[in-house]
Amino acid sequence: MSKVFTKPFTQQEPVPSAAISRITEILATGRLHRYNTIKGEISDASMLEKEFAEWQGTQYCLATTSGGQAMQISLRAAGVKPGTKVLANAYTLAPVPGAIHATGGIPVFVDIDDNWHTDINDLEEKAKDSGAQYFMLSHMRGHIANMERIVAVCKKYSITLIEDCAHTMGAKWKGKRSGNFGDIACFSTQTYKHLNSGEGGFITTDNPEFAARAIVNSGSYMLYGSHGAIPSENIFKKVRLESPNCSARLDNIRAAILRAQLPLLEENILRWQSLYEALEEGFRAIPGLKVVKREPCEQFVGSSIQFQASGIREDNIPLLVKRCENRGVQLKWFGNPEPTAFTSKYDTWQYLGEIADLPNTDRVLSKTCDMRVPLTFSKEDCFDIIEIIADEVHKLTNKYS
């Protein structure tokens, strides 16, 4: 009888007991809103911002209601206005173009290379041809491109670099944290990210004006002084009357959840790496699959894994996904012409109007499969997953080769 995997791919670990205790205390006070404090009290949201800024190694931090709101507010704070062109790598998820569109920006998509990274030659060409002054760089599925080269292109063309670090919280490139290369960075704490508050996000920056604009944009009213990692009052006076209130404040309940998780993140990154390495080794041994070799200087977080189904005809990849699903293994196919669950492709975002073809993105994603790696899995679970995928790939490559 064929092996079936029974664990859910969407099951997260329980919220730490310290968070539950603190949430109970907050609920008992009734002061859930970040600005609802009594004399001498500092809200959990403000303390979280200070703690995350220290952990990330930046001067300023803002906690938001979601990663998508973090991106929208970052774009606004950096100066994006209706009609502004914004470069974005084409391999990303829907909230990225959604954030650009919500601010009135016009996405200019950049092709990717065979390793799912931004094609830096195409980035330079698009920067030169479009005149775009902004680049929303999505470190999609945790794959970090050559950041020195990207920063060099941005400096050459006076481009403001905004990093989408939804999948790279805790990752590093040559020892430097993801998010600290650009002018401003966005993070997500949605359930499937590296910190889990259901929904939530962060913005970090060392630019005082960007920070002040972001805080006012988030809905601080004139209460910005109570935030945990902020620039000086004179910066706020400069921007506070010209920055719209977008009501994207994080509440104290979710802040308490995140404060309890943050001290555990480094240990959890090591746990993810252990699971990822087991899966990577197993997938490399499967004829018909290709796993991209990561750069030694890329300290990524293995919360998901991708492979190229290089030995399977494109029209049979949906069959591979279906057969694995029937045996309990959930794969997503980025080449799917129809958006499925969280997965979609640049040519399905019809609200953006006509988008120029991106041939390498199309070719690479046509064979790209994606799988979550939750910390509720063990190494033994990884071995079972490898066995199931290997079996189904073997059947398809033999039958349809």
C-alpha positions in Angstrom: 0.0 0.0 0.0 1.3 3.5 -0.9 2.5 5.7 2.0 0.2 8.6 2.9 1.4 11.6 4.9 -1.1 12.7 7.5 0.2 15.9 9.1 -1.2 19.2 8.0 1.1 21.6 6.2 -0.6 24.6 7.7 -0.4 23.7 11.4 1.7 26.1 13.4 3.2 25.7 16.8 1.2 26.9 19.8 1.5 30.5 20.9 4.1 30.6 23.8 2.6 30.4 27.3 4.1 33.8 28.1 2.0 35.4 25.4 -1.2 33.7 26.7 -0.5 35.0 30.2 0.2 38.5 28.9 -2.9 38.6 26.7 -5.0 37.6 29.7 -3.6 40.5 31.6 -4.3 42.9 28.8 -7.8 41.6 28.3 -8.4 42.2 32.0 -7.5 45.9 31.7 -9.6 46.4 28.6 -6.8 48.6 27.1 -6.4 46.8 23.8 -5.6 49.8 21.6 -2.0 50.8 21.5 -2.7 54.4 22.5 -5.1 53.5 25.4 -2.6 53.7 28.2 -2.7 55.1 31.8 -0.1 57.4 33.2 3.4 55.9 33.3 2.3 52.9 31.1 4.1 51.9 27.9 1.9 49.8 25.5 2.9 46.4 24.3 2.9 47.7 20.8 5.4 50.4 21.6 7.7 48.0 23.5 7.5 45.5 20.6 8.7 48.3 18.2 11.7 49.0 20.4 12.5 45.3 20.8 12.2 44.6 17.1 14.3 47.6 16.1 17.1 46.4 18.4 16.8 42.9 17.1 16.9 44.0 13.5 19.6 46.5 14.1 17.8 49.6 12.9 17.0 53.0 14.5 13.3 53.1 13.8 10.4 50.5 13.7 6.7 50.7 13.2 4.3 47.8 13.9 1.4 47.5 11.5 -1.8 45.5 11.0 -0.3 43.4 8.1 2.7 43.0 5.8 0.6 44.4 3.0 -0.1 47.5 4.9 3.6 47.7 5.8 4.4 47.8 2.1 1.7 50.4 1.3 2.8 52.7 4.1 6.5 52.2 3.1 5.8 53.2 -0.4 3.8 56.3 0.7 6.5 57.2 3.2 9.2 57.0 0.6 7.3 59.3 -1.7 5.3 57.2 -4.1 2.3 59.1 -5.5 -0.3 58.3 -8.2 1.5 57.7 -11.5 4.8 56.9 -9.9 6.7 54.0 -11.6 7.8 51.3 -9.2 10.2 48.5 -10.2 9.3 45.1 -8.8 10.6 41.6 -9.5 8.0 39.5 -11.3 8.3 36.4 -9.0 6.4 37.6 -6.0 2.9 37.3 -4.4 -0.2 39.4 -5.0 0.2 41.8 -2.0 3.3 43.4 -3.7 1.6 44.6 -6.8 -1.5 45.2 -4.7 0.4 47.6 -2.4 1.9 49.5 -5.4 -1.5 49.8 -7.0 -3.1 50.9 -3.8 -0.7 53.9 -3.6 -1.4 54.8 -7.2 2.0 53.5 -8.4 2.6 51.8 -11.7 4.5 48.5 -11.4 7.3 47.9 -13.8 8.1 44.2 -13.6 11.7 42.9 -13.7 12.5 39.5 -15.1 14.1 36.8 -12.9 17.1 34.5 -13.4 17.2 30.7 -13.2 17.6 30.8 -9.4 14.4 32.8 -8.8 16.4 36.0 -8.1 15.9 39.4 -9.7 17.7 39.4 -13.1 20.1 42.3 -12.3 20.9 43.0 -16.0 17.1 43.4 -16.6 16.8 45.5 -13.5 19.4 47.9 -14.9 17.8 48.0 -18.3 14.3 48.6 -16.8 15.6 51.3 -14.5 17.3 53.1 -17.4 14.3 52.7 -19.8 11.5 53.5 -17.3 13.1 56.2 -15.3 11.6 54.6 -12.2 12.9 56.0 -8.9 11.7 53.1 -6.7 12.3 49.4 -6.5 10.2 47.1 -4.3 12.5 44.1 -4.0 10.6 41.0 -2.9 12.9 38.4 -1.4 10.4 35.8 -2.7 10.3 32.5 -0.8 13.5 33.5 1.0 15.8 33.7 -2.0 18.2 36.6 -1.6 19.8 38.0 -4.8 23.3 39.5 -4.9 22.6 42.5 -2.7 25.8 44.4 -3.5 25.0 44.4 -7.2 21.3 45.4 -6.5 22.4 48.3 -4.2 24.9 49.4 -6.8 22.2 49.6 -9.5 19.9 51.5 -7.2 22.7 54.0 -6.3 23.6 54.4 -10.0 20.1 55.4 -11.0 19.1 57.2 -7.7 16.5 54.5 -6.9 15.0 54.2 -3.4 15.2 50.5 -2.5 12.3 49.1 -0.5 12.8 45.5 0.8 9.9 43.2 1.1 11.2 40.8 3.8 8.1 38.8 4.4 10.0 35.6 3.7 13.4 36.7 5.0 12.9 37.8 8.6 16.1 36.7 10.2 18.0 35.9 7.0 21.3 37.4 6.2 23.5 38.2 3.1 27.2 38.1 4.0 26.3 38.5 7.6 24.0 41.6 7.1 20.4 41.2 7.9 17.9 41.2 5.1 16.0 44.5 5.3 19.1 46.5 6.2 20.4 47.0 2.6 17.6 49.3 1.4 16.2 52.6 2.5 13.2 51.0 4.2 12.0 47.4 4.8 8.7 45.7 5.3 8.0 42.5 7.3 5.0 40.3 7.7 3.8 38.4 10.8 1.0 36.6 9.1 0.4 33.0 10.4 2.8 31.4 7.9 5.7 33.7 8.4 8.6 33.5 10.9 6.7 35.2 13.6 3.0 34.4 13.9 0.3 36.9 15.1 -2.3 35.8 12.6 -1.9 39.2 10.8 0.6 41.9 11.4 3.8 43.5 10.1 6.7 45.8 10.7 8.5 48.6 8.9 12.1 49.3 9.7 14.4 52.1 8.5 17.3 54.4 9.5 15.7 57.3 7.6 14.1 59.6 10.1 11.7 61.3 7.6 10.6 58.0 6.2 10.0 56.7 9.8 8.0 59.8 10.8 5.8 59.7 7.7 5.2 55.9 8.1 4.1 56.4 11.8 1.7 59.2 10.9 0.5 57.2 7.8 -0.3 54.3 10.1 -2.8 56.3 12.1 -0.9 57.8 15.0 -2.9 61.0 14.9 -0.7 63.3 17.1 0.1 60.5 19.5 3.3 59.5 17.6 5.5 60.3 20.7 4.3 57.2 22.4 5.9 54.9 19.8 8.9 52.8 20.8 11.5 53.6 18.2 11.0 57.0 16.7 12.8 60.1 15.3 12.9 63.5 16.9 9.9 65.8 17.4 11.1 68.3 14.8 10.9 65.6 12.1 7.3 64.9 12.9 6.5 68.6 12.8 7.8 68.6 9.3 5.6 65.8 8.0 2.6 65.3 10.3 0.2 67.6 8.4 1.0 66.3 5.0 0.8 62.6 5.7 -2.6 60.8 5.4 -3.9 58.6 8.2 -4.4 55.1 6.8 -5.4 53.4 10.1 -3.0 50.4 10.1 -2.1 50.3 13.8 -1.1 47.0 15.5 -3.1 46.3 18.7 -1.7 45.3 22.0 -3.0 41.7 21.8 -1.0 40.9 18.7 1.9 42.8 20.0 2.0 40.6 23.1 2.0 37.5 20.9 4.9 38.8 18.9 6.9 39.9 22.0 6.8 36.4 23.4 8.0 34.9 20.0 10.8 37.2 19.1 13.3 35.8 21.7 12.7 32.3 20.2 13.3 33.3 16.6 17.0 32.6 16.3 16.5 29.1 17.7 13.6 28.5 15.4 15.7 29.6 12.4 18.1 26.8 13.2 15.2 24.3 13.4 14.0 25.4 10.0 17.5 24.9 8.6 17.6 21.4 9.9 14.4 20.5 8.2 15.3 22.3 5.0 18.6 20.5 4.7 17.0 17.1 5.1 14.5 17.9 2.4 17.1 19.5 0.1 19.3 16.5 0.3 16.4 14.2 -0.4 15.1 16.2 -3.3 18.5 16.4 -4.9 18.6 12.6 -5.1 15.3 12.4 -7.0 15.9 12.1 -10.8 13.7 14.6 -12.5 13.9 17.3 -9.8 16.3 20.2 -9.6 17.0 22.1 -6.4 18.8 25.4 -6.7 22.2 25.6 -5.1 22.2 28.5 -2.6 25.2 30.9 -2.3 27.4 30.2 0.7 27.0 33.8 1.8 23.2 33.6 1.9 22.1 32.7 5.4 18.5 32.0 4.4 15.6 30.7 6.6 14.2 27.4 5.3 10.5 28.0 6.1 9.7 26.8 2.6 11.4 24.9 -0.2 11.2 25.1 -4.0 12.3 22.8 -6.8 12.2 22.6 -10.5 10.2 19.6 -11.9 12.7 19.6 -14.7 12.2 16.0 -15.8 8.4 16.3 -16.0 6.5 17.7 -19.0 4.9 21.0 -18.0 1.4 19.6 -18.8 2.0 16.8 -16.3 3.0 19.0 -13.4 -0.6 19.5 -12.3 -0.9 15.7 -12.2 2.2 15.6 -9.9 0.6 18.1 -7.6 -2.7 16.2 -7.6 -1.1 12.8 -6.9 1.1 14.2 -4.1 -2.0 15.9 -2.6 -3.9 12.6 -2.7 -1.1 11.2 -0.5 -1.1 14.1 1.9 1.8 16.2 0.5 0.8 19.8 -0.5 2.7 21.3 -3.3 2.0 24.6 -5.1 2.8 25.1 -8.8 3.8 28.7 -9.8 3.3 27.9 -13.4 -0.4 27.4 -12.9 -2.3 29.7 -15.3 -5.1 30.0 -12.7 -4.4 31.6 -9.3 -4.7 28.9 -6.6 -4.8 29.5 -2.8 -2.0 32.0 -2.1 -0.2 31.4 -5.4 -0.6 33.6 -8.5 1.5 34.8 -11.4 2.1 38.3 -12.7 0.0 37.8 -15.8 -3.1 37.1 -13.7 -3.1 40.5 -12.0 -5.5 42.0 -14.6 -6.3 45.1 -12.6 -2.8 46.4 -13.6 -3.6 46.5 -17.3 -1.3 45.2 -20.0 2.0 43.8 -18.7 5.0 43.2 -21.0 6.0 39.6 -21.4 8.8 38.3 -19.1 10.1 35.2 -20.9 12.5 33.9 -18.3 10.0 34.3 -15.5 7.5 32.4 -17.6 10.0 29.6 -18.4 11.4 29.3 -14.8 8.0 29.4 -13.1 6.5 26.9 -15.6 8.5 24.2 -13.7 8.6 25.7 -10.2 6.9 23.8 -7.3 6.8 25.1 -3.8 6.2 23.5 -0.4 5.8 24.9 3.1 8.1 23.6 5.9 6.3 24.2 9.2 8.1 23.7 12.5 5.5 21.1 13.5 7.3 18.7 11.1 10.1 16.4 12.2 13.0 15.0 10.2 11.2 11.7 10.0 8.3 13.6 8.4 10.7 15.1 5.9 11.9 11.6 5.0 8.3 10.5 4.4 7.6 13.5 2.2 10.7 12.8 0.1 9.7 9.2 -0.3 6.2 10.2 -1.5 7.4 12.8 -4.0 10.1 10.5 -5.3 7.6 7.8 -5.9 5.2 10.1 -7.8 8.0 11.8 -9.8 9.3 8.3 -10.8 5.9 7.2 -12.0 5.5 10.3 -14.1 9.0 10.4 -15.6 8.8 6.7 -16.5 5.3 6.8 -18.0 5.5 10.0 -19.9 9.2 10.3 -20.8 
